Amino acid sequence: MSASRKNLKPSGPLRFHESVLRYQHSPDELVNRYDGEVFRRVVEDGGGDLILLEAKAAGEGPDAPVALSVRGPETVTKGMFSAGESALRHLLAFDLDLGPFYKLARGDPHLAPLVRKFRGLRPVRYLDLFEALVTAITTQQVNLAFGGRIRSRLVKRWGEKLRIGNETHFAFPRPERLARARVDTLLKMQFSGRKAEYVIGVAQAAAEGELE
């Protein structure tokens, strides 16, 4: 096992804890995990290998940098770290310019105090459109905790595993793996019939390059 570390500075304020807190809406979340201090996520390095991202605030306040550690079962190369850094910058919306929103909010009596209180809060993202759509489908018309529970079953069944030390980490399923799922298998995981069909349909579209 090896790891590489670096402090990253977002473009503008980032309130790390409040931004990634959204990932705690389900205790069964396996992919985007946050324990109140460290955010963990398995991503691909661009060459098909899996790496683990671990990020936390490196200081107090919204202007503090983010400490990123990239871990792997073997040597973490510069290319692996670069891929991990790019993924984290996307997930935490490092490139998002909040300036225009702050300017607009200053003139609104309701928004202004909230913006001052939560300066640096960002709308964190999913890694790609496929993951975002599957997440939306699994949480449609159910509470977020239950949506996370059935999604964790999907991840355990079709997501790839990354073993580091004595811990097993899960990656979000690749479209081509999930595209081969059967509706009756998802039904046994407490998916509704329509949800099962939609998830498989989205996976098939993504695997065939038809997801725009």
Contacts in CASP RR format, 6 or more apart in sequence:
PFRMAT RR
TARGET T0000
AUTHOR 0000-0000-0000
METHOD contacts of the structure
MODEL  1
MSASRKNLKPSGPLRFHESVLRYQHSPDELVNRYDGEVFRRVVEDGGGDL
ILLEAKAAGEGPDAPVALSVRGPETVTKGMFSAGESALRHLLAFDLDLGP
FYKLARGDPHLAPLVRKFRGLRPVRYLDLFEALVTAITTQQVNLAFGGRI
RSRLVKRWGEKLRIGNETHFAFPRPERLARARVDTLLKMQFSGRKAEYVI
GVAQAAAEGELE
1 71 0 8 1.000
1 72 0 8 1.000
1 73 0 8 1.000
1 74 0 8 1.000
1 164 0 8 1.000
1 165 0 8 1.000
2 71 0 8 1.000
2 72 0 8 1.000
2 74 0 8 1.000
2 75 0 8 1.000
2 76 0 8 1.000
3 69 0 8 1.000
3 70 0 8 1.000
3 71 0 8 1.000
3 72 0 8 1.000
3 76 0 8 1.000
4 69 0 8 1.000
4 70 0 8 1.000
4 76 0 8 1.000
4 80 0 8 1.000
4 81 0 8 1.000
5 67 0 8 1.000
5 68 0 8 1.000
5 69 0 8 1.000
5 70 0 8 1.000
6 67 0 8 1.000
6 68 0 8 1.000
6 81 0 8 1.000
6 85 0 8 1.000
7 58 0 8 1.000
7 65 0 8 1.000
7 66 0 8 1.000
7 67 0 8 1.000
7 68 0 8 1.000
8 65 0 8 1.000
8 66 0 8 1.000
8 67 0 8 1.000
8 68 0 8 1.000
8 85 0 8 1.000
8 88 0 8 1.000
8 89 0 8 1.000
8 94 0 8 1.000
9 65 0 8 1.000
9 66 0 8 1.000
10 65 0 8 1.000
10 66 0 8 1.000
10 89 0 8 1.000
10 92 0 8 1.000
10 94 0 8 1.000
11 94 0 8 1.000
11 95 0 8 1.000
11 96 0 8 1.000
11 97 0 8 1.000
12 63 0 8 1.000
12 98 0 8 1.000
12 120 0 8 1.000
13 62 0 8 1.000
13 63 0 8 1.000
13 98 0 8 1.000
13 119 0 8 1.000
13 120 0 8 1.000
14 62 0 8 1.000
14 66 0 8 1.000
14 92 0 8 1.000
14 94 0 8 1.000
14 120 0 8 1.000
14 122 0 8 1.000
15 61 0 8 1.000
15 62 0 8 1.000
15 118 0 8 1.000
15 119 0 8 1.000
15 120 0 8 1.000
15 121 0 8 1.000
15 122 0 8 1.000
16 39 0 8 1.000
16 55 0 8 1.000
16 56 0 8 1.000
16 57 0 8 1.000
16 64 0 8 1.000
16 66 0 8 1.000
16 92 0 8 1.000
17 36 0 8 1.000
17 57 0 8 1.000
18 118 0 8 1.000
18 120 0 8 1.000
18 121 0 8 1.000
19 92 0 8 1.000
19 93 0 8 1.000
19 120 0 8 1.000
19 121 0 8 1.000
19 122 0 8 1.000
19 124 0 8 1.000
20 34 0 8 1.000
20 39 0 8 1.000
20 92 0 8 1.000
20 124 0 8 1.000
21 34 0 8 1.000
21 36 0 8 1.000
22 124 0 8 1.000
23 29 0 8 1.000
23 32 0 8 1.000
23 33 0 8 1.000
23 34 0 8 1.000
23 39 0 8 1.000
23 124 0 8 1.000
24 34 0 8 1.000
24 36 0 8 1.000
25 144 0 8 1.000
25 145 0 8 1.000
25 148 0 8 1.000
26 144 0 8 1.000
26 145 0 8 1.000
26 146 0 8 1.000
26 147 0 8 1.000
26 148 0 8 1.000
26 149 0 8 1.000
26 151 0 8 1.000
26 152 0 8 1.000
27 145 0 8 1.000
28 145 0 8 1.000
28 148 0 8 1.000
28 149 0 8 1.000
28 151 0 8 1.000
28 152 0 8 1.000
29 148 0 8 1.000
29 151 0 8 1.000
29 152 0 8 1.000
30 151 0 8 1.000
30 152 0 8 1.000
30 155 0 8 1.000
30 156 0 8 1.000
30 170 0 8 1.000
31 41 0 8 1.000
31 42 0 8 1.000
31 131 0 8 1.000
31 155 0 8 1.000
31 170 0 8 1.000
31 171 0 8 1.000
31 172 0 8 1.000
32 39 0 8 1.000
32 41 0 8 1.000
32 91 0 8 1.000
33 39 0 8 1.000
33 40 0 8 1.000
33 41 0 8 1.000
34 40 0 8 1.000
37 56 0 8 1.000
38 54 0 8 1.000
38 55 0 8 1.000
38 56 0 8 1.000
39 53 0 8 1.000
39 54 0 8 1.000
39 55 0 8 1.000
39 56 0 8 1.000
40 52 0 8 1.000
40 53 0 8 1.000
40 54 0 8 1.000
40 55 0 8 1.000
40 169 0 8 1.000
41 52 0 8 1.000
41 53 0 8 1.000
41 87 0 8 1.000
41 88 0 8 1.000
41 91 0 8 1.000
41 127 0 8 1.000
42 50 0 8 1.000
42 51 0 8 1.000
42 52 0 8 1.000
42 53 0 8 1.000
42 162 0 8 1.000
42 169 0 8 1.000
42 170 0 8 1.000
42 171 0 8 1.000
42 172 0 8 1.000
43 50 0 8 1.000
43 51 0 8 1.000
43 53 0 8 1.000
43 83 0 8 1.000
43 84 0 8 1.000
43 87 0 8 1.000
43 127 0 8 1.000
43 171 0 8 1.000
44 50 0 8 1.000
44 51 0 8 1.000
44 83 0 8 1.000
44 171 0 8 1.000
45 51 0 8 1.000
45 79 0 8 1.000
45 80 0 8 1.000
45 83 0 8 1.000
45 84 0 8 1.000
46 83 0 8 1.000
49 80 0 8 1.000
50 72 0 8 1.000
50 160 0 8 1.000
50 162 0 8 1.000
50 171 0 8 1.000
51 70 0 8 1.000
51 71 0 8 1.000
51 72 0 8 1.000
51 76 0 8 1.000
51 80 0 8 1.000
51 83 0 8 1.000
51 84 0 8 1.000
51 162 0 8 1.000
52 70 0 8 1.000
52 71 0 8 1.000
52 72 0 8 1.000
52 162 0 8 1.000
52 164 0 8 1.000
52 169 0 8 1.000
53 68 0 8 1.000
53 69 0 8 1.000
53 70 0 8 1.000
53 84 0 8 1.000
53 87 0 8 1.000
53 88 0 8 1.000
54 68 0 8 1.000
54 69 0 8 1.000
54 70 0 8 1.000
54 71 0 8 1.000
55 66 0 8 1.000
55 67 0 8 1.000
55 68 0 8 1.000
55 69 0 8 1.000
55 88 0 8 1.000
55 92 0 8 1.000
56 66 0 8 1.000
56 67 0 8 1.000
57 64 0 8 1.000
57 66 0 8 1.000
57 67 0 8 1.000
58 64 0 8 1.000
58 65 0 8 1.000
58 66 0 8 1.000
58 67 0 8 1.000
59 65 0 8 1.000
62 119 0 8 1.000
62 120 0 8 1.000
66 88 0 8 1.000
66 92 0 8 1.000
68 84 0 8 1.000
68 85 0 8 1.000
68 88 0 8 1.000
70 76 0 8 1.000
70 80 0 8 1.000
70 81 0 8 1.000
70 84 0 8 1.000
70 85 0 8 1.000
71 164 0 8 1.000
72 80 0 8 1.000
72 162 0 8 1.000
72 164 0 8 1.000
73 162 0 8 1.000
73 163 0 8 1.000
73 164 0 8 1.000
87 127 0 8 1.000
88 94 0 8 1.000
89 95 0 8 1.000
90 125 0 8 1.000
90 127 0 8 1.000
91 124 0 8 1.000
91 125 0 8 1.000
91 126 0 8 1.000
91 127 0 8 1.000
92 122 0 8 1.000
92 124 0 8 1.000
92 125 0 8 1.000
93 122 0 8 1.000
93 123 0 8 1.000
93 124 0 8 1.000
93 125 0 8 1.000
96 122 0 8 1.000
96 123 0 8 1.000
98 120 0 8 1.000
98 122 0 8 1.000
101 115 0 8 1.000
102 115 0 8 1.000
102 119 0 8 1.000
104 111 0 8 1.000
105 111 0 8 1.000
105 112 0 8 1.000
105 114 0 8 1.000
105 115 0 8 1.000
106 112 0 8 1.000
106 115 0 8 1.000
125 132 0 8 1.000
126 132 0 8 1.000
126 135 0 8 1.000
127 172 0 8 1.000
129 206 0 8 1.000
129 211 0 8 1.000
130 175 0 8 1.000
130 202 0 8 1.000
130 203 0 8 1.000
130 206 0 8 1.000
130 211 0 8 1.000
131 172 0 8 1.000
133 202 0 8 1.000
133 211 0 8 1.000
134 151 0 8 1.000
134 154 0 8 1.000
134 172 0 8 1.000
134 178 0 8 1.000
134 199 0 8 1.000
134 202 0 8 1.000
134 203 0 8 1.000
135 151 0 8 1.000
137 195 0 8 1.000
137 198 0 8 1.000
137 199 0 8 1.000
137 202 0 8 1.000
138 147 0 8 1.000
138 148 0 8 1.000
138 150 0 8 1.000
138 151 0 8 1.000
138 154 0 8 1.000
138 191 0 8 1.000
138 195 0 8 1.000
138 199 0 8 1.000
139 147 0 8 1.000
139 148 0 8 1.000
139 151 0 8 1.000
140 195 0 8 1.000
149 190 0 8 1.000
150 189 0 8 1.000
150 190 0 8 1.000
150 191 0 8 1.000
153 189 0 8 1.000
153 190 0 8 1.000
154 173 0 8 1.000
154 178 0 8 1.000
154 186 0 8 1.000
154 189 0 8 1.000
154 199 0 8 1.000
155 170 0 8 1.000
155 172 0 8 1.000
155 173 0 8 1.000
156 170 0 8 1.000
157 181 0 8 1.000
157 185 0 8 1.000
157 189 0 8 1.000
158 173 0 8 1.000
158 174 0 8 1.000
158 177 0 8 1.000
158 178 0 8 1.000
158 181 0 8 1.000
159 170 0 8 1.000
159 171 0 8 1.000
159 172 0 8 1.000
159 173 0 8 1.000
159 174 0 8 1.000
159 177 0 8 1.000
160 170 0 8 1.000
160 171 0 8 1.000
160 173 0 8 1.000
160 174 0 8 1.000
160 177 0 8 1.000
161 168 0 8 1.000
161 169 0 8 1.000
161 170 0 8 1.000
161 171 0 8 1.000
162 168 0 8 1.000
162 169 0 8 1.000
162 170 0 8 1.000
162 171 0 8 1.000
163 169 0 8 1.000
173 203 0 8 1.000
175 202 0 8 1.000
175 203 0 8 1.000
175 204 0 8 1.000
175 206 0 8 1.000
175 207 0 8 1.000
175 211 0 8 1.000
176 203 0 8 1.000
176 207 0 8 1.000
178 199 0 8 1.000
178 200 0 8 1.000
178 203 0 8 1.000
179 200 0 8 1.000
179 201 0 8 1.000
179 203 0 8 1.000
179 204 0 8 1.000
179 206 0 8 1.000
179 207 0 8 1.000
181 196 0 8 1.000
181 199 0 8 1.000
181 200 0 8 1.000
181 203 0 8 1.000
183 193 0 8 1.000
183 196 0 8 1.000
183 197 0 8 1.000
183 200 0 8 1.000
186 193 0 8 1.000
186 195 0 8 1.000
186 196 0 8 1.000
186 199 0 8 1.000
186 200 0 8 1.000
187 193 0 8 1.000
187 196 0 8 1.000
191 199 0 8 1.000
202 211 0 8 1.000
205 211 0 8 1.000
END
